[in-house]
Amino acid sequence: MIVVVVDGLGASALKSRRGHARTLAGALTSSSVITTGVPTTTAAALTTLMTGEDPGQHGVVGYAVLDEAGDRVVNQLNGWGGSVDPLVWQRRPTIFESGTVRGVAVGAKKYRSSGFTAATLRGGDYRPADEIGERFDVALEAAREAPGTLVYLYIPEADQAAHAEGWQSDRWTAALEEIDGALTAALPRLGKGNALLVTADHGIVDVPGSRHVLIDERRELVDGVRHVGGEPRMLHLYFEPDLPDVERAALLDRWRAAEGERAWVRGRDEAIAEGWFGAAVDAEVAPRIGDILVAARGSVAYYDSRTATVGARAMIGQHGSWTPEETRVPLLRFPA
């Protein structure tokens, strides 16, 4: 079995560009669309995929979250180290560690030794390949080596194109065409008894710079906030530790009044009770979740201009929230 994860391939975007991806879109039906978890971000979603657990259990609850021990916000894709040990912070065994399958992971060379790879793909045999077509070649070879091998194949190029120029751009369409072409070429070589699944971690919403909301321009929304985490479409706001309960409640109320029409605004306990991070959130994981969560409803993205980099503000394609464009992803099966 080969499981191909096309980062950022939302079902609605694929449907809109079906003429550029005839193999992928040809397998897309109403029954081949599933809902990914929230937050709709790579770190959380891929960890869920590879552990079978919700973020409230595996502990990767967003893109950038609070390391309480270090009093800092940690990037969950590339900020590992120090007090954030990937073998401990990610709290659940991966499917490769289960001992029930032989596991092979195929991805770019630069991800081979990353902390995120150690957190989510540990127990597997990582095989690097930089070109998309080469990755399919390596995956096919691994699947043929031994019956029952589970091969995970990661393709980030569409997500990268969307972040840079948006999913409606020529660059994103070209990436989709390349992925579809590589898949089309690989399928005849799949071999008897093997199957291939294509899915995604999340979809994409295009947000132009004119739709950025700068939260620090309204002081009443950041007074009492020590750290801003999450990502632009799913903010995690962490209180100052000594902020009195009455002021915490007042700050949450101010956020609801200011942004309740264009975002889902919840306190941590409310979000946990509503199952945002799964059916249960472990006590060790709860402090990593923001005291206030702000999940964008429409085409907006939230930034703190005091800390946001020029590169971050330049991103067009965004994700993280609850909209169908972000949560609905394909699950396409290709038999031998």
Buried (B, 14 or more C-beta within 10 A) or exposed (E): BBBBBBBBBBBBBBBBBBEBBEBBBEBBEEEBBEEBBBBBBBBBBBBBBBBEBBBBBBBBBBBBBBBEEEEBBBBBBEBBEEEBEBEEBBBBBBBBBEEEBBBBBBBBEEBEEBBBBBBBBBBBBBBBBEEBBEBBBBBBBBBBEEEEBBBBBBBBBBBBBBBBBBBBBEBBBBBBBBBBBBBBEBBEBBEEEBBBBBBBBBBBBBBEEEBBBEBBEBEEBBEBBBBBBBBBBBBBBBBBEEBEEEBBEBBBEBBBEBBEEBBBBBBBEEBBEEEBBBEEBBEEBBBBBBBBBBBBBEBBBBBBEEEBEEEEBEBBBBBBBBBEBBBBBBBBEBEE
